[in-house]
Amino acid sequence: MYRLASVDASGRIRDRGIVRALAWEPGARLEIRERAGVIVVRRDPGGVFALTGQGHLLLPAPVRHWCGLKAGDRALLTADPVADLLVVYPPTALDAMVAQAQRAVLRVDDA
């Protein structure tokens, strides 16, 4: 499942559909890490972070700073229910992926 969602000033992503697709309940404990410019979120009973009581994903300030995610930015959210995993692609990661894909397409067209 894929969704585009905005990040508010407090770091909250209000799209609960992606969280429901993962069957994560409000208050679920989470591990949140930055990997290769994206934010990787996994359910973890010992996790430091948690979904809000309303079931929103809250990205703390240090996590947002890792990837340059600012209030009002739209991010691509991808849910993998089998892996129990949510990946947040900030605009910088999306820009890099699109640029790479475009270069590949242009190389094919030049051949």
C-alpha positions in Angstrom: 0.0 0.0 0.0 1.2 3.5 -0.9 0.0 6.9 0.3 1.2 10.4 0.0 0.7 12.3 3.3 1.7 15.7 4.8 3.7 16.1 7.9 2.4 18.7 10.3 4.4 21.1 12.5 4.5 18.6 15.4 5.8 15.8 13.1 2.4 14.0 13.0 1.3 12.2 9.9 -2.4 12.0 10.1 -3.1 9.3 7.4 -4.4 6.4 9.5 -5.2 4.3 6.5 -1.6 3.2 6.2 -1.5 2.4 9.9 -4.7 0.4 9.6 -3.3 -1.6 6.7 -0.5 -2.7 9.0 -3.1 -3.5 11.8 -1.2 -1.3 14.2 -3.3 -0.1 17.1 -3.1 3.3 18.8 -0.3 3.4 21.4 1.6 0.6 19.6 5.3 0.8 20.4 7.6 1.5 17.5 11.3 1.4 16.4 12.1 4.3 14.1 15.4 4.5 12.2 16.9 6.3 9.3 18.4 4.2 6.6 19.8 5.5 3.3 17.8 8.8 3.6 14.4 7.2 4.4 12.6 6.5 7.7 12.0 2.9 8.5 9.3 2.2 11.1 8.7 -1.2 12.7 6.4 -2.3 15.5 8.5 -3.2 18.5 7.2 -3.9 22.0 10.4 -2.4 23.4 10.4 0.6 21.1 11.0 4.1 22.3 8.4 5.7 20.1 4.6 5.0 19.9 1.6 5.7 17.7 -0.5 8.5 19.2 -3.8 7.7 21.0 -5.6 8.6 17.8 -3.4 6.1 15.8 -1.3 8.8 14.0 2.4 8.3 13.3 4.4 10.9 15.2 7.9 11.5 13.8 10.0 13.1 16.6 12.1 16.2 15.6 15.5 14.3 15.5 14.0 11.8 13.1 12.6 14.5 10.9 16.0 16.3 10.9 17.8 13.1 9.8 16.0 13.3 6.4 15.3 17.0 6.2 11.6 16.5 6.6 9.8 19.8 7.4 6.3 20.8 8.3 4.1 20.8 5.3 6.3 18.4 3.3 4.5 15.5 1.7 6.1 12.1 2.0 5.5 8.8 0.3 4.4 6.2 2.9 4.7 2.5 2.0 3.3 -0.3 4.1 4.3 -3.9 4.0 1.9 -5.8 6.2 3.8 -9.1 5.7 7.0 -7.6 7.0 5.1 -5.4 9.5 7.0 -2.4 8.1 6.3 1.2 7.2 8.8 3.2 5.2 8.6 7.0 4.9 10.2 8.5 1.8 10.8 12.2 2.3 11.0 14.6 -0.7 14.8 14.4 -0.9 14.6 10.6 -1.3 11.8 10.9 -3.8 13.8 13.4 -5.8 16.8 11.1 -5.9 14.6 8.1 -7.0 12.9 10.0 -9.7 16.2 11.5 -11.0 17.7 8.0 -11.2 14.7 6.6 -13.0 14.7 9.5 -15.4 18.4 9.0 -16.2 17.7 5.3 -16.9 14.8 6.1 -19.2 16.9 8.7 -21.0 19.7 6.2 -21.5 17.2 3.7 -23.0 15.8 6.4 -25.4 19.4 7.3 -26.5 20.2 3.7 -27.4 
